[in-house]
Amino acid sequence: MLVLVTCGSRNEAARIAQGVVSKRLAACVNILSAPVDSVYRWKGKVEKAREFLLLIKTSRGRLVALRREVEKLHSYEVPEFLAVSVAAGSPRYLAWLADCLR
């Protein structure tokens, strides 16, 4: 699984990445260093924000625990947590990912 999470600061992104990898809820987290410009609707208004995007690699079996941990560590009232199924990958990378989550 590939999970997308946006964070309000680079420090928050790093803290979440470190937390989920150290608890074996993710094998790897990429933090996009350049902020992304987000436009979204929140409480009836269109908002804009600079955010940092996390690309989290995990397994379907770790998804619920990962979501709970992200929600616990995140500063947003409703953090983004979008999980995308991975259709395929290199066998060696997928084996490494599975080993990291054990």
Stockholm file with secondary structure:
# STOCKHOLM 1.0

chainA/1-102         MLVLVTCGSRNEAARIAQGVVSKRLAACVNILSAPVDSVYRWKGKVEKAREFLLLIKTSRGRLVALRREVEKLHSYEVPEFLAVSVAAGSPRYLAWLADCLR
#=GR chainA/1-102 SS CEEEEEESSHHHHHHHHHHHHHTTSCSEEEECSSCEEEEEEETTEEEEEEEEEEEEECCGGGHHHHHHHHHHHCCSSSCCCEEECCCCCCHHHHHHHHHHTC
#=GC SS_cons         CEEEEEESSHHHHHHHHHHHHHTTSCSEEEECSSCEEEEEEETTEEEEEEEEEEEEECCGGGHHHHHHHHHHHCCSSSCCCEEECCCCCCHHHHHHHHHHTC
//
